[in-house]
Amino acid sequence: MEKTMKAVVLKEFHQPFTVETLPIPEPGPGEVLVKVMASGLCLTDVHIQDGVLKTVKPPYTPGHELAGIVVKLGEGVTGVEVGEHMCGWIDVVCHKCRLCTMGRENLCLNRVRIGFERDGSHAEYVVIPAENVMPIAGDIPWPSAAVIPDAVACMHNAVKVQGKVKPGDKVLIAGMGALGVPGVQIAKYLGATVYVSGRTPAKLELAEHFGADAVINTRQQDLRKEINRLTGGDLCDVIIDLIGTSGCIDEELLCLRPGGKIVAVAYAAETFTVNYQEIVIKEKEIVGVRGATPESLREAIRLVGEKIVDPHVCKTWKIEDVNEAIGALRSFRNLSRTAFTFEE
C-alpha cells in the first residue's frame, strides 16, 4: 500500500480549502482504515468553512458522508472484514450516557463526529471506529452510497421517526433540494400524499419525477392558498421544513392542521419566530431533527439497496476541484446531492 494520500484540508476559517499530500493514517485499537471511494458534499461543509460550527478546530480534513472499502483492521477489531463495502455512520458515541441508553445515540452527550471533531472523508483514506462501519450491497453506486448516512438517513429520521408519517397523511416538503429528493420518496413509500414547495422550477420538476403529488412554486404562488386548495381545506398533517429561515416556520404553521406537526431539519438562521396561538390553542407541534440513529441508517441503506429510494447524486467532483464544488453549494446551483469520487 502507498504511504501518502491526497486530502482536503481546511487550514483556517473563512479561507479556501487546500489539497495536500499527507501520510495515510494508521487505525488504532477498535478502528479500521477505509479506502474512500466517494465522499458526499453537504451545505454543512460551507458552514464549517464559515466558522459557524464552534467544535471544529482547523487544520483538519472535513467530509462526513463516507462510502468505501475496508482495507486494514486495527487491534481487536471483530465483525468487520478487509474488502467489505461500507458507508460510515457519522457519530462516534459513548454508549453510556442517558441518551445513548434510550436508543437516541444521535443525541449522545459525549459524541464526536467524523468530519467535524475528527478528520473526515474528503481524502483518499480515512480512519473510523469499526462500530461505525455499515455494510452495503456491492451494486450500490459509490456516490449514492456516500450520501446515505446523511441525506437519506436524516430524512428517514425526519419523516418516519420524528414526523411519524403514516398512510393517508398529507405531507408538505417545504424547500425542495438535496434532502427533498429522498424526503419525497420516503414519504411516498410510507403511503402519504406529498406536496413540495420551492422556488426553482428544475427542482420542482425533480420532485414530480420522484413522485410528488403536487408542487408549489412559491415565487409565483401563495403557499397557504395552494395547500388549502390541494387539501380541500384539511391542511397538512406533517410539514418537513428544509428551509430554515427566520420566518418560514410561522408561515408553515398556517398550512398545518390542528394537532399537526412541523419537523425542522434546516438551520439557515439562528432563530425563528412563530405565532404562539397557532401552537397553544391548536396543539400544533414543532420538533427538531439531528442526524440519524444507527437504526435509521440501516433502514436507509435497505431502502436504497432495494431501489425504493434513489439518493440522486447530480454531479461528482475530484477533490482537486474542492473550492469550485464548495462554491456550487454556496450558490445553491446543485439540483440535488453532489460527491467527490476517487479512483478504485
Buried (B, 14 or more C-beta within 10 A) or exposed (E): EEEEBBBBBBEEEEEEBEBBEBEBBEBEEBBBBBBBBBBBBBBBBBBBBEEEBEEBEBEBBBBBBBBBBBBBBBEEBEEBEEEBBBBBBBBBBBEEBEBBEEEBBBBBEEBBBBBBBBBBBBBBBBBBBBBBBBBBEEEBBBBBBBBBBBBBBBBBBBBBBBBBBEEEBBBBBBBBBBBBBBBBBBBBBBEBBBBBBBBBEEBBBBBBEBEBBBBBBBEEEEBBEBBBEBBEEEBBBBBBBBBBBEEBBEBBBEBBBEEBBBBBBBBBBEEBEBBEEBBEEBEBEBEEBEBBBBBBBBBBBBBBBEEEBBBBBBBBBBBEEBBEBBEBBEEEEBBBBBBBBBEE
